[in-house]
């Protein structure tokens, strides 16, 4: 199982936003390693959707290979004064073999542990039939309102929508510079799309932009990385139309899957219901695991997370 988070292009993007990075690749184990800063001048090392272990390429003992890899990680951690190492593998087998090296389950996840994935090999009628009836109805509302999906590179418009969404839904965002660098890294195959009104003059429409999304394409999958909407026009159902149009576009382009990139019924109940309404398959990954390097600082970090 491959992830764009373990590509060289993603590692180069992380360097571009100012993070220190390393790449481990001996042909048997591969890992993008990214340093994340913490308060008080501390940091931790993070491996998103990894490490990737190619078990078929390992002819000797897996423990020896893993011991070398973990020693490599610890060496970096000691040099950088990192207080722990966090990994979030996609493969259950990876977690089974690294567990004995001291990695423990963590409640703090960076990437979503669950997602919803649409199988684009189905016909449009089949895809619609799998949706919740309210989702189908809301898509039709957007169509009747004359909403259209258009692609354009417009960071300012997306940032405006995103700030509005973050304020209303009470979540934090990256800073604007992060999104600017994301949109201007061509190697990542990023595109921005917006739902607009069809340009007919309407006195009650202040701004034609109703919703927007940042998409990333990698191999056979389209990923919905970031999304935003104008709450003033919630009744126009722009996000429903937006995802249906993206699904149809991805299918027409020959992609096999559309990944909604994250659900969590506890922390994001509304967003989770929305995404599940499209009828895709729920996918769950092993989760997040930490290897403490400085046990005192790691304890302080965990206590601080609970307090703040």
Backbone as CSV, one residue per row, in Angstrom:
resi,resn,N_x,N_y,N_z,CA_x,CA_y,CA_z,C_x,C_y,C_z
1,UNK,0.842,-1.190,0.000,0.000,0.000,0.000,0.885,1.251,0.000
2,UNK,0.690,2.116,-1.006,1.520,3.304,-1.144,0.729,4.549,-0.788
3,UNK,1.445,5.556,-0.333,0.827,6.822,0.032,1.656,7.965,-0.532
4,UNK,0.985,9.031,-0.975,1.718,10.199,-1.471,2.537,10.853,-0.369
5,UNK,2.183,10.577,0.903,2.943,11.138,2.022,4.326,10.506,2.156
6,UNK,4.537,9.390,1.442,5.839,8.739,1.473,6.607,8.907,0.162
7,UNK,6.215,9.906,-0.630,6.936,10.181,-1.874,8.003,11.243,-1.654
8,UNK,8.963,11.277,-2.565,9.997,12.307,-2.510,9.385,13.690,-2.723
9,UNK,8.342,13.770,-3.545,7.692,15.056,-3.787,7.112,15.635,-2.506
10,UNK,6.492,14.779,-1.663,5.943,15.279,-0.409,7.060,15.710,0.542
11,UNK,8.156,14.978,0.529,9.290,15.335,1.376,9.865,16.686,0.944
12,UNK,9.955,16.902,-0.371,10.453,18.187,-0.867,9.511,19.323,-0.472
13,UNK,8.210,19.064,-0.503,7.245,20.087,-0.073,7.430,20.428,1.400
14,UNK,7.672,19.410,2.237,7.890,19.655,3.662,9.136,20.507,3.877
15,UNK,10.175,20.267,3.090,11.360,21.130,3.166,10.992,22.560,2.787
16,UNK,10.140,22.683,1.789,9.746,23.994,1.277,8.993,24.807,2.321
17,UNK,8.249,24.132,3.204,7.522,24.861,4.250,8.373,25.055,5.509
18,UNK,9.645,24.638,5.436,10.574,24.966,6.504,10.872,23.876,7.510
19,UNK,10.485,22.628,7.221,10.741,21.540,8.154,11.983,20.761,7.732
20,UNK,12.731,20.274,8.726,13.881,19.415,8.441,13.375,18.018,8.097
21,UNK,13.999,17.382,7.134,13.545,16.067,6.671,14.721,15.133,6.443
22,UNK,14.421,13.827,6.464,15.382,12.780,6.150,14.640,11.697,5.371
23,UNK,15.399,10.932,4.608,14.817,9.837,3.835,15.623,8.576,4.090
24,UNK,14.930,7.539,4.593,15.567,6.229,4.774,15.064,5.313,3.672
25,UNK,15.993,4.699,2.947,15.600,3.783,1.864,16.749,2.828,1.578
26,UNK,16.605,1.598,2.073,17.612,0.578,1.772,17.054,-0.495,0.847
27,UNK,15.910,-0.185,0.197,15.281,-1.139,-0.696,14.350,-2.111,0.001
28,UNK,14.450,-2.185,1.317,13.611,-3.099,2.099,12.666,-2.342,3.037
29,UNK,13.169,-1.242,3.586,12.376,-0.355,4.431,12.551,1.061,3.896
30,UNK,11.418,1.755,3.743,11.451,3.120,3.249,10.649,4.012,4.189
31,UNK,11.151,5.224,4.402,10.446,6.124,5.315,10.828,7.575,5.065
32,UNK,9.806,8.417,4.905,9.978,9.862,4.975,9.944,10.262,6.439
33,UNK,10.935,10.996,6.887,11.034,11.404,8.289,11.011,12.924,8.343
34,UNK,10.056,13.475,9.083,9.826,14.920,9.104,9.875,15.411,10.546
35,UNK,10.618,16.474,10.764,10.714,17.034,12.114,9.598,18.052,12.336
36,UNK,8.837,17.855,13.413,7.779,18.785,13.801,8.184,19.491,15.092
37,UNK,8.063,20.796,15.087,8.456,21.584,16.261,7.390,21.542,17.351
38,UNK,7.849,21.639,18.594,7.004,21.726,19.779,7.418,22.965,20.576
39,UNK,6.602,23.408,21.531,7.002,24.544,22.368,8.292,24.268,23.152
40,UNK,8.874,25.332,23.653,10.093,25.279,24.478,11.292,24.734,23.704
41,UNK,11.294,24.925,22.388,12.423,24.503,21.574,12.528,23.007,21.373
42,UNK,11.485,22.268,21.702,11.489,20.818,21.540,10.901,20.427,20.188
43,UNK,11.030,19.148,19.847,10.509,18.656,18.582,10.298,17.155,18.654
44,UNK,9.638,16.614,17.648,9.544,15.160,17.499,9.718,14.800,16.030
45,UNK,10.064,13.552,15.767,10.222,13.051,14.404,8.962,12.298,14.005
46,UNK,8.511,12.527,12.792,7.225,11.987,12.349,7.360,11.277,11.009
47,UNK,6.795,10.072,10.933,6.772,9.293,9.684,5.308,9.122,9.272
48,UNK,4.815,9.922,8.325,3.405,9.842,7.916,3.150,8.663,6.979
49,UNK,2.134,7.886,7.284,1.766,6.708,6.471,2.972,5.800,6.225
50,UNK,3.740,5.604,7.260,4.916,4.770,7.133,5.415,4.350,8.512
51,UNK,6.507,3.582,8.531,7.347,3.220,7.395,6.696,2.190,6.470
52,UNK,7.227,2.113,5.266,6.828,1.079,4.328,7.868,-0.043,4.407
53,UNK,7.415,-1.249,4.689,8.316,-2.397,4.780,7.977,-3.373,3.651
54,UNK,8.969,-3.696,2.847,8.782,-4.608,1.720,9.243,-5.997,2.163
55,UNK,8.305,-6.721,2.760,8.633,-8.002,3.384,9.199,-9.007,2.373
56,UNK,8.741,-8.960,1.134,9.215,-9.910,0.119,10.679,-9.685,-0.244
57,UNK,11.182,-8.483,0.043,12.577,-8.163,-0.288,13.535,-8.539,0.838
58,UNK,13.005,-8.950,1.984,13.853,-9.259,3.137,14.086,-10.765,3.197
59,UNK,15.312,-11.180,2.854,15.633,-12.611,2.833,16.176,-13.084,4.180
60,UNK,16.797,-12.158,4.937,17.328,-12.517,6.244,16.298,-12.266,7.330
61,UNK,16.760,-12.001,8.516,15.853,-11.777,9.629,15.263,-10.381,9.621
62,UNK,13.947,-10.297,9.781,13.270,-9.009,9.809,13.709,-8.185,11.019
63,UNK,14.026,-8.864,12.123,14.431,-8.137,13.329,15.723,-7.361,13.107
64,UNK,16.666,-7.963,12.381,17.924,-7.268,12.115,17.704,-6.019,11.270
65,UNK,16.846,-6.145,10.255,16.550,-5.000,9.401,15.889,-3.886,10.199
66,UNK,14.929,-4.261,11.034,14.221,-3.269,11.838,15.126,-2.633,12.884
67,UNK,16.022,-3.440,13.455,16.948,-2.907,14.460,17.820,-1.812,13.844
68,UNK,18.269,-2.023,12.606,19.081,-1.014,11.925,18.265,0.247,11.651
69,UNK,17.022,0.050,11.249,16.152,1.188,10.958,15.858,1.995,12.225
70,UNK,15.501,1.318,13.303,15.192,2.013,14.559,16.445,2.709,15.100
71,UNK,17.607,2.075,14.948,18.853,2.710,15.386,19.109,3.991,14.596
72,UNK,18.792,3.961,13.306,18.930,5.151,12.457,18.026,6.277,12.968
73,UNK,16.780,5.924,13.300,15.833,6.913,13.821,16.307,7.486,15.151
74,UNK,16.745,6.618,16.032,17.198,7.078,17.352,18.425,7.986,17.228
75,UNK,19.289,7.676,16.295,20.482,8.498,16.100,20.096,9.919,15.689
76,UNK,19.143,10.034,14.753,18.657,11.358,14.358,18.016,12.058,15.551
77,UNK,17.183,11.308,16.290,16.469,11.884,17.430,17.432,12.434,18.474
78,UNK,18.495,11.707,18.746,19.475,12.180,19.724,20.203,13.424,19.212
79,UNK,20.550,13.425,17.924,21.244,14.577,17.352,20.366,15.824,17.352
80,UNK,19.068,15.621,17.101,18.137,16.750,17.000,17.462,17.072,18.333
81,UNK,17.788,16.295,19.368,17.157,16.463,20.685,15.627,16.316,20.604
82,UNK,15.190,15.353,19.794,13.764,15.045,19.653,13.301,14.266,20.875
83,UNK,12.090,14.536,21.346,11.639,13.868,22.563,10.913,12.547,22.275
84,UNK,10.452,12.355,21.026,9.875,11.062,20.664,9.811,10.939,19.145
85,UNK,9.522,9.728,18.695,9.349,9.419,17.278,7.925,8.912,17.087
86,UNK,7.211,9.480,16.136,5.828,9.078,15.870,5.739,8.439,14.486
87,UNK,5.102,7.273,14.411,4.864,6.629,13.129,3.366,6.367,12.971
88,UNK,2.896,6.411,11.720,1.498,6.121,11.415,1.434,5.235,10.170
89,UNK,1.756,3.945,10.332,1.804,3.041,9.182,0.413,2.740,8.616
90,UNK,0.378,2.371,7.356,-0.879,1.983,6.715,-1.139,0.484,6.822
91,UNK,-0.092,-0.277,7.054,-0.157,-1.740,7.026,-0.124,-2.298,8.448
92,UNK,-1.111,-3.129,8.778,-1.146,-3.754,10.111,0.100,-4.593,10.375
93,UNK,0.644,-5.220,9.332,1.827,-6.066,9.510,3.031,-5.259,9.975
94,UNK,3.116,-4.009,9.526,4.226,-3.158,9.943,4.166,-2.927,11.449
95,UNK,2.963,-2.648,11.945,2.829,-2.387,13.372,3.133,-3.621,14.205
96,UNK,2.779,-4.781,13.685,3.037,-6.027,14.410,4.524,-6.251,14.642
97,UNK,5.356,-5.886,13.660,6.789,-6.188,13.773,7.588,-5.079,14.467
98,UNK,7.064,-3.837,14.479,7.829,-2.768,15.140,7.410,-2.585,16.598
99,UNK,6.337,-3.223,16.984,5.818,-3.029,18.340,6.848,-3.416,19.401
100,UNK,7.608,-4.474,19.141,8.554,-4.948,20.149,9.780,-4.049,20.288
101,UNK,9.873,-3.006,19.431,10.994,-2.069,19.543,10.647,-0.862,20.399
102,UNK,9.503,-0.927,21.091,9.166,0.121,22.050,8.099,1.104,21.611
103,UNK,7.557,0.934,20.415,6.493,1.831,19.959,5.193,1.489,20.681
104,UNK,4.540,2.524,21.221,3.303,2.348,21.965,2.176,3.149,21.308
105,UNK,0.966,2.630,21.420,-0.203,3.289,20.847,-0.354,4.695,21.412
106,UNK,-0.648,5.674,20.537,-0.834,7.055,20.946,-2.236,7.524,20.574
107,UNK,-2.848,8.306,21.434,-4.168,8.859,21.137,-4.083,10.089,20.238
108,UNK,-2.885,10.650,20.101,-2.685,11.829,19.269,-2.331,11.401,17.852
109,UNK,-3.264,11.595,16.926,-3.038,11.229,15.534,-2.840,12.486,14.694
110,UNK,-1.935,12.396,13.720,-1.709,13.498,12.799,-2.588,13.325,11.562
111,UNK,-2.522,12.139,10.958,-3.384,11.821,9.822,-4.642,11.110,10.322
112,UNK,-5.751,11.251,9.610,-6.976,10.562,10.027,-6.776,9.039,10.046
113,UNK,-7.331,8.403,11.057,-7.216,6.946,11.142,-8.265,6.248,10.285
114,UNK,-9.343,6.955,9.975,-10.413,6.378,9.151,-10.733,7.308,8.000
115,UNK,-11.181,6.710,6.911,-11.582,7.514,5.767,-12.749,6.831,5.056
116,UNK,-13.284,7.530,4.065,-14.335,6.989,3.204,-13.819,7.038,1.773
117,UNK,-13.866,5.917,1.090,-13.318,5.814,-0.264,-14.414,5.368,-1.221
118,UNK,-14.573,6.114,-2.313,-15.553,5.790,-3.339,-14.894,4.972,-4.436
119,UNK,-15.500,3.845,-4.803,-15.027,3.003,-5.895,-15.580,3.558,-7.205
120,UNK,-14.711,4.147,-8.023,-15.142,4.829,-9.233,-15.381,3.874,-10.405
121,UNK,-15.182,2.567,-10.191,-15.469,1.613,-11.265,-16.975,1.411,-11.450
122,UNK,-17.758,1.832,-10.470,-19.214,1.702,-10.557,-19.778,2.749,-11.514
123,UNK,-20.937,2.492,-12.062,-21.583,3.455,-12.934,-22.121,4.617,-12.102
124,UNK,-22.452,5.710,-12.774,-23.003,6.857,-12.054,-24.313,6.494,-11.367
125,UNK,-25.141,5.712,-12.034,-26.404,5.291,-11.425,-26.150,4.436,-10.182
126,UNK,-25.148,3.551,-10.259,-24.816,2.726,-9.094,-24.298,3.585,-7.939
127,UNK,-23.458,4.560,-8.258,-22.923,5.441,-7.225,-24.047,6.220,-6.542
128,UNK,-24.980,6.718,-7.328,-26.104,7.449,-6.760,-26.981,6.551,-5.896
129,UNK,-27.159,5.301,-6.333,-28.028,4.385,-5.583,-27.452,4.037,-4.218
130,UNK,-26.125,4.116,-4.070,-25.473,3.785,-2.803,-25.489,4.952,-1.815
131,UNK,-25.836,6.135,-2.293,-25.844,7.308,-1.419,-27.073,7.319,-0.525
132,UNK,-26.964,8.031,0.585,-28.133,8.283,1.428,-29.127,9.119,0.625
133,UNK,-30.398,8.893,0.813,-31.404,9.583,-0.007,-31.332,11.102,0.166
134,UNK,-30.933,11.573,1.359,-30.800,13.012,1.567,-29.623,13.585,0.775
135,UNK,-28.570,12.783,0.630,-27.424,13.222,-0.173,-27.840,13.393,-1.628
136,UNK,-28.577,12.428,-2.173,-29.064,12.554,-3.552,-29.961,13.780,-3.699
137,UNK,-30.833,13.981,-2.728,-31.753,15.127,-2.778,-30.973,16.439,-2.772
138,UNK,-29.964,16.535,-1.909,-29.194,17.771,-1.805,-28.370,18.045,-3.052
139,UNK,-27.903,16.994,-3.714,-27.213,17.174,-4.992,-28.171,17.805,-6.006
140,UNK,-29.402,17.330,-6.028,-30.390,17.880,-6.962,-30.724,19.334,-6.622
141,UNK,-30.729,19.677,-5.321,-30.950,21.073,-4.926,-29.877,21.963,-5.544
142,UNK,-28.607,21.540,-5.427,-27.509,22.313,-6.000,-27.636,22.458,-7.508
143,UNK,-28.080,21.398,-8.155,-28.264,21.460,-9.611,-29.368,22.443,-9.977
144,UNK,-30.465,22.422,-9.226,-31.572,23.336,-9.517,-31.193,24.788,-9.256
145,UNK,-30.266,25.012,-8.321,-29.818,26.370,-8.015,-28.888,26.926,-9.097
146,UNK,-28.514,26.091,-10.045,-27.625,26.547,-11.103,-26.167,26.608,-10.701
147,UNK,-25.758,25.733,-9.767,-24.367,25.727,-9.329,-23.507,24.884,-10.259
148,UNK,-22.276,25.323,-10.458,-21.346,24.654,-11.363,-19.989,24.497,-10.696
149,UNK,-19.258,23.448,-11.072,-17.902,23.225,-10.569,-16.905,23.722,-11.596
150,UNK,-15.973,24.553,-11.138,-14.936,25.064,-12.037,-13.577,24.944,-11.356
151,UNK,-12.561,24.696,-12.168,-11.183,24.625,-11.660,-10.494,25.951,-11.900
152,UNK,-9.854,26.485,-10.865,-9.038,27.684,-11.043,-8.098,27.822,-9.854
153,UNK,-6.929,28.362,-10.110,-5.919,28.551,-9.080,-6.148,29.914,-8.426
154,UNK,-6.893,29.907,-7.322,-7.281,31.157,-6.673,-7.159,30.983,-5.162
155,UNK,-5.958,31.183,-4.650,-5.709,30.981,-3.228,-6.502,31.960,-2.370
156,UNK,-6.577,33.212,-2.790,-7.267,34.217,-1.977,-8.724,33.839,-1.745
157,UNK,-9.389,33.360,-2.786,-10.796,32.968,-2.645,-10.930,31.757,-1.736
158,UNK,-10.028,30.781,-1.895,-10.102,29.602,-1.042,-9.820,29.968,0.411
159,UNK,-8.831,30.826,0.634,-8.478,31.234,1.989,-9.642,31.957,2.657
160,UNK,-10.341,32.768,1.896,-11.511,33.475,2.427,-12.587,32.481,2.864
161,UNK,-12.866,31.490,2.018,-13.849,30.464,2.367,-13.378,29.637,3.562
162,UNK,-12.101,29.320,3.591,-11.563,28.463,4.652,-11.637,29.153,6.013
163,UNK,-11.293,30.428,6.063,-11.368,31.150,7.332,-12.805,31.196,7.846
164,UNK,-13.744,31.362,6.940,-15.158,31.374,7.307,-15.578,30.028,7.874
165,UNK,-15.155,28.956,7.217,-15.502,27.608,7.668,-14.862,27.286,9.015
166,UNK,-13.582,27.629,9.166,-12.862,27.336,10.406,-13.499,28.056,11.590
167,UNK,-13.929,29.283,11.372,-14.552,30.056,12.446,-15.875,29.430,12.868
168,UNK,-16.671,29.019,11.904,-17.985,28.462,12.210,-17.921,27.038,12.750
169,UNK,-16.948,26.260,12.284,-16.848,24.853,12.697,-15.834,24.630,13.807
170,UNK,-15.173,25.710,14.233,-14.247,25.654,15.371,-13.098,24.665,15.153
171,UNK,-12.375,24.837,14.044,-11.164,24.049,13.837,-10.045,24.964,13.366
172,UNK,-8.819,24.519,13.544,-7.662,25.326,13.166,-7.204,24.977,11.760
173,UNK,-6.520,25.901,11.131,-6.003,25.690,9.784,-4.487,25.909,9.786
174,UNK,-3.860,25.526,8.677,-2.480,25.954,8.462,-2.505,27.453,8.158
175,UNK,-1.341,28.083,8.189,-1.311,29.487,7.792,-1.418,29.595,6.263
176,UNK,-1.684,30.786,5.795,-1.924,30.980,4.361,-0.708,30.600,3.529
177,UNK,0.474,30.852,4.066,1.702,30.536,3.335,1.805,29.042,3.033
178,UNK,1.319,28.190,3.962,1.341,26.740,3.748,0.521,26.376,2.510
179,UNK,-0.689,26.921,2.402,-1.544,26.599,1.264,-0.966,27.170,-0.031
180,UNK,-0.342,28.341,0.070,0.263,28.922,-1.123,1.367,28.022,-1.668
181,UNK,2.204,27.505,-0.786,3.273,26.616,-1.222,2.725,25.285,-1.706
182,UNK,1.640,24.810,-1.067,1.007,23.571,-1.506,0.479,23.707,-2.932
183,UNK,-0.197,24.823,-3.215,-0.787,25.030,-4.539,0.266,25.305,-5.608
184,UNK,1.447,25.721,-5.172,2.496,26.068,-6.140,3.632,25.059,-6.155
185,UNK,3.299,23.808,-5.814,4.256,22.707,-5.929,3.740,21.764,-7.011
186,UNK,4.115,21.993,-8.273,3.522,21.229,-9.378,3.745,19.729,-9.293
187,UNK,4.842,19.316,-8.651,5.123,17.879,-8.556,4.062,17.126,-7.752
188,UNK,3.276,17.832,-6.944,2.271,17.173,-6.108,0.937,16.960,-6.822
189,UNK,0.781,17.478,-8.026,-0.476,17.322,-8.771,-1.676,17.813,-7.961
190,UNK,-1.581,19.074,-7.544,-2.626,19.719,-6.775,-3.526,20.522,-7.710
191,UNK,-4.824,20.530,-7.427,-5.734,21.398,-8.153,-6.768,21.954,-7.185
192,UNK,-7.235,23.167,-7.455,-8.292,23.776,-6.648,-9.540,23.909,-7.508
193,UNK,-10.666,23.572,-6.917,-11.944,23.679,-7.613,-12.911,24.477,-6.742
194,UNK,-13.844,25.145,-7.393,-14.830,25.957,-6.693,-16.209,25.688,-7.257
195,UNK,-17.200,25.773,-6.385,-18.589,25.752,-6.824,-19.039,27.198,-6.928
196,UNK,-19.483,27.576,-8.116,-19.935,28.931,-8.375,-21.377,28.919,-8.853
197,UNK,-22.007,30.081,-8.753,-23.285,30.228,-9.419,-23.016,30.372,-10.900
198,UNK,-24.019,30.091,-11.711,-23.781,30.063,-13.160,-23.703,31.450,-13.786
199,UNK,-23.496,32.478,-12.942,-23.227,33.849,-13.387,-24.475,34.631,-13.756
200,UNK,-25.655,34.065,-13.595,-26.859,34.863,-13.795,-26.938,35.933,-12.700
201,UNK,-27.274,37.147,-13.042,-27.326,38.202,-12.013,-28.484,37.983,-11.045
202,UNK,-28.149,37.817,-9.771,-29.155,37.658,-8.727,-28.849,38.659,-7.619
203,UNK,-29.821,39.448,-7.257,-29.599,40.480,-6.249,-29.213,39.908,-4.895
204,UNK,-29.695,38.685,-4.592,-29.457,38.130,-3.252,-28.191,37.288,-3.174
205,UNK,-27.384,37.260,-4.224,-26.132,36.514,-4.206,-24.972,37.501,-4.145
206,UNK,-24.338,37.610,-2.986,-23.259,38.562,-2.783,-21.981,38.121,-3.491
207,UNK,-21.713,36.838,-3.472,-20.457,36.299,-4.002,-20.790,34.999,-4.711
208,UNK,-20.307,34.829,-5.925,-20.647,33.635,-6.694,-20.007,32.374,-6.137
209,UNK,-18.931,32.491,-5.336,-18.245,31.306,-4.823,-18.974,30.752,-3.604
210,UNK,-19.428,29.508,-3.715,-20.194,28.887,-2.636,-19.368,27.887,-1.826
211,UNK,-18.429,27.219,-2.480,-17.600,26.201,-1.814,-16.335,25.993,-2.628
212,UNK,-15.338,25.409,-1.983,-14.083,25.146,-2.677,-13.379,23.940,-2.094
213,UNK,-12.460,23.367,-2.859,-11.720,22.191,-2.401,-10.323,22.193,-3.001
214,UNK,-9.384,21.662,-2.230,-8.036,21.378,-2.725,-7.935,19.874,-2.904
215,UNK,-7.635,19.452,-4.125,-7.545,18.041,-4.471,-6.110,17.674,-4.800
216,UNK,-5.729,16.453,-4.493,-4.431,15.913,-4.876,-4.644,14.585,-5.576
217,UNK,-3.994,14.399,-6.703,-4.088,13.124,-7.419,-2.767,12.383,-7.297
218,UNK,-2.860,11.098,-6.987,-1.669,10.257,-6.849,-2.028,8.851,-7.303
219,UNK,-1.301,8.394,-8.313,-1.529,7.091,-8.918,-2.995,6.947,-9.326
220,UNK,-3.759,6.030,-8.721,-5.123,5.795,-9.199,-6.191,6.469,-8.342
221,UNK,-5.791,7.435,-7.503,-6.711,7.996,-6.522,-6.720,9.522,-6.544
222,UNK,-7.898,10.093,-6.347,-8.059,11.525,-6.119,-8.365,11.716,-4.641
223,UNK,-7.591,12.587,-3.985,-7.750,12.842,-2.556,-8.350,14.225,-2.329
224,UNK,-9.345,14.285,-1.447,-9.952,15.547,-1.032,-9.211,16.013,0.219
225,UNK,-8.204,16.883,0.021,-7.341,17.271,1.129,-7.953,18.342,2.030
226,UNK,-8.490,19.381,1.420,-9.026,20.503,2.194,-10.292,21.015,1.513
227,UNK,-11.252,21.445,2.321,-12.488,21.973,1.770,-13.019,23.123,2.603
228,UNK,-13.866,23.958,1.989,-14.439,25.103,2.679,-15.725,25.508,1.977
229,UNK,-16.568,26.241,2.708,-17.833,26.683,2.128,-18.265,28.000,2.755
230,UNK,-19.162,28.699,2.073,-19.764,29.922,2.592,-21.048,29.541,3.310
231,UNK,-21.052,29.666,4.638,-22.200,29.254,5.436,-23.450,30.074,5.142
232,UNK,-23.277,31.264,4.606,-24.442,32.100,4.326,-25.363,31.441,3.295
233,UNK,-24.774,30.587,2.470,-25.555,29.924,1.436,-25.640,28.424,1.688
234,UNK,-25.717,28.058,2.950,-25.784,26.644,3.325,-26.942,25.928,2.645
235,UNK,-28.072,26.598,2.509,-29.260,25.963,1.930,-29.119,25.659,0.446
236,UNK,-28.054,26.180,-0.186,-27.851,25.923,-1.605,-27.176,24.563,-1.845
237,UNK,-26.685,23.943,-0.793,-26.123,22.585,-0.843,-24.924,22.465,-1.780
238,UNK,-24.104,23.508,-1.800,-22.948,23.511,-2.698,-21.964,22.363,-2.447
239,UNK,-21.629,22.010,-1.163,-20.672,20.915,-0.970,-21.152,19.579,-1.551
240,UNK,-22.448,19.320,-1.509,-22.973,18.070,-2.070,-22.752,18.039,-3.583
241,UNK,-23.116,19.139,-4.241,-22.903,19.198,-5.680,-21.422,19.120,-6.006
242,UNK,-20.593,19.793,-5.191,-19.148,19.823,-5.450,-18.564,18.415,-5.480
243,UNK,-18.871,17.615,-4.466,-18.285,16.274,-4.420,-18.837,15.374,-5.524
244,UNK,-20.087,15.523,-5.847,-20.645,14.710,-6.940,-19.974,15.068,-8.264
245,UNK,-19.741,16.346,-8.504,-19.067,16.745,-9.734,-17.611,16.293,-9.747
246,UNK,-16.948,16.332,-8.579,-15.568,15.834,-8.507,-15.540,14.330,-8.792
247,UNK,-16.473,13.596,-8.210,-16.552,12.148,-8.440,-16.729,11.854,-9.924
248,UNK,-17.619,12.579,-10.585,-17.849,12.354,-12.023,-16.611,12.715,-12.837
249,UNK,-15.950,13.815,-12.455,-14.723,14.205,-13.161,-13.637,13.153,-12.987
250,UNK,-13.425,12.699,-11.738,-12.383,11.703,-11.468,-12.652,10.413,-12.226
251,UNK,-13.897,10.022,-12.273,-14.273,8.803,-12.997,-13.989,8.963,-14.489
252,UNK,-14.337,10.120,-15.043,-14.114,10.372,-16.470,-12.630,10.416,-16.815
253,UNK,-11.793,10.842,-15.837,-10.350,10.914,-16.064,-9.656,9.570,-15.913
254,UNK,-10.401,8.551,-15.505,-9.828,7.213,-15.393,-9.282,6.849,-14.027
255,UNK,-9.514,7.687,-13.007,-9.081,7.331,-11.665,-9.987,6.233,-11.104
256,UNK,-9.434,5.430,-10.201,-10.174,4.284,-9.659,-10.874,4.590,-8.341
257,UNK,-10.346,5.582,-7.587,-10.895,5.842,-6.255,-10.952,7.337,-5.970
258,UNK,-11.921,7.709,-5.135,-12.004,9.058,-4.584,-11.989,8.935,-3.075
259,UNK,-10.946,9.493,-2.461,-10.726,9.374,-1.029,-11.124,10.678,-0.343
260,UNK,-12.116,10.604,0.567,-12.598,11.785,1.276,-11.623,12.256,2.358
261,UNK,-10.596,11.473,2.658,-9.483,11.898,3.520,-9.918,12.255,4.940
262,UNK,-10.545,11.316,5.598,-10.720,11.489,7.022,-12.137,11.612,7.539
263,UNK,-12.496,10.697,8.449,-13.741,10.812,9.214,-13.425,10.516,10.676
264,UNK,-14.231,11.085,11.553,-14.086,10.854,12.992,-15.410,11.238,13.641
265,UNK,-16.210,10.233,13.982,-17.553,10.491,14.506,-17.525,11.251,15.823
266,UNK,-16.447,11.100,16.594,-16.360,11.773,17.896,-15.992,13.242,17.747
267,UNK,-14.969,13.529,16.957,-14.459,14.892,16.853,-15.123,15.698,15.733
268,UNK,-15.540,15.029,14.656,-16.167,15.727,13.528,-17.469,15.020,13.140
269,UNK,-18.463,15.014,14.012,-19.686,14.251,13.722,-20.417,14.717,12.466
270,UNK,-20.535,16.046,12.281,-21.239,16.564,11.117,-20.532,16.237,9.820
271,UNK,-19.224,16.456,9.789,-18.428,16.157,8.597,-18.464,14.663,8.291
272,UNK,-18.419,13.856,9.342,-18.438,12.395,9.159,-19.759,11.941,8.554
273,UNK,-20.868,12.448,9.066,-22.177,12.093,8.490,-22.257,12.519,7.032
274,UNK,-21.745,13.704,6.752,-21.754,14.215,5.383,-21.005,13.273,4.436
275,UNK,-19.807,12.885,4.810,-18.990,12.037,3.936,-19.571,10.637,3.805
276,UNK,-20.076,10.090,4.917,-20.675,8.759,4.856,-21.910,8.746,3.972
277,UNK,-22.564,9.888,3.839,-23.760,9.965,3.021,-23.529,9.656,1.560
278,UNK,-22.265,9.710,1.103,-21.962,9.424,-0.296,-21.813,7.923,-0.573
279,UNK,-21.925,7.099,0.474,-22.021,5.656,0.269,-20.728,4.926,0.001
280,UNK,-19.600,5.521,0.290,-18.331,4.846,0.042,-17.999,3.812,1.102
281,UNK,-16.892,3.143,0.905,-16.422,2.130,1.852,-15.576,2.791,2.933
282,UNK,-15.831,2.431,4.190,-15.011,2.928,5.278,-13.691,2.146,5.334
283,UNK,-12.601,2.881,5.452,-11.262,2.297,5.535,-10.646,2.721,6.853
284,UNK,-10.030,1.772,7.557,-9.392,2.092,8.839,-7.935,1.653,8.823
285,UNK,-7.062,2.524,9.337,-5.635,2.256,9.402,-5.226,1.960,10.848
286,UNK,-4.028,1.435,11.066,-3.630,1.018,12.425,-3.649,2.130,13.462
287,UNK,-3.376,3.363,13.056,-3.359,4.466,14.023,-1.965,5.025,14.230
288,UNK,-1.767,5.670,15.367,-0.535,6.384,15.664,0.222,5.692,16.806
289,UNK,1.572,5.651,16.675,2.403,4.961,17.663,3.651,5.793,17.938
290,UNK,3.989,5.916,19.208,5.131,6.738,19.619,6.231,5.891,20.240
291,UNK,7.460,6.302,19.978,8.636,5.732,20.633,9.307,6.850,21.428
292,UNK,9.158,6.890,22.762,9.775,7.957,23.565,11.304,7.886,23.485
293,UNK,11.920,9.053,23.369,13.375,9.157,23.402,13.801,9.770,24.728
294,UNK,13.181,10.890,25.074,13.371,11.489,26.400,12.097,11.237,27.197
295,UNK,12.150,10.291,28.108,10.918,9.873,28.801,10.350,10.989,29.679
296,UNK,11.201,11.811,30.262,10.717,12.911,31.099,9.964,13.932,30.251
297,UNK,10.582,14.349,29.143,9.931,15.331,28.283,8.700,14.743,27.608
298,UNK,8.732,13.453,27.314,7.557,12.831,26.700,6.387,12.834,27.674
299,UNK,6.672,12.593,28.969,5.631,12.646,29.992,5.080,14.068,30.113
300,UNK,5.965,15.056,30.092,5.531,16.453,30.145,4.642,16.772,28.942
301,UNK,5.048,16.285,27.771,4.276,16.507,26.540,2.867,15.926,26.663
302,UNK,2.745,14.719,27.172,1.434,14.073,27.294,0.555,14.795,28.321
303,UNK,1.152,15.227,29.409,0.379,15.962,30.423,-0.091,17.297,29.848
304,UNK,0.801,17.967,29.122,0.453,19.270,28.552,-0.684,19.130,27.530
305,UNK,-0.691,18.058,26.778,-1.763,17.831,25.797,-3.113,17.686,26.496
306,UNK,-3.134,17.047,27.644,-4.393,16.864,28.370,-4.876,18.177,28.971
307,UNK,-3.921,18.990,29.431,-4.282,20.247,30.088,-4.722,21.299,29.074
308,UNK,-3.979,21.355,27.953,-4.259,22.404,26.974,-4.991,21.886,25.743
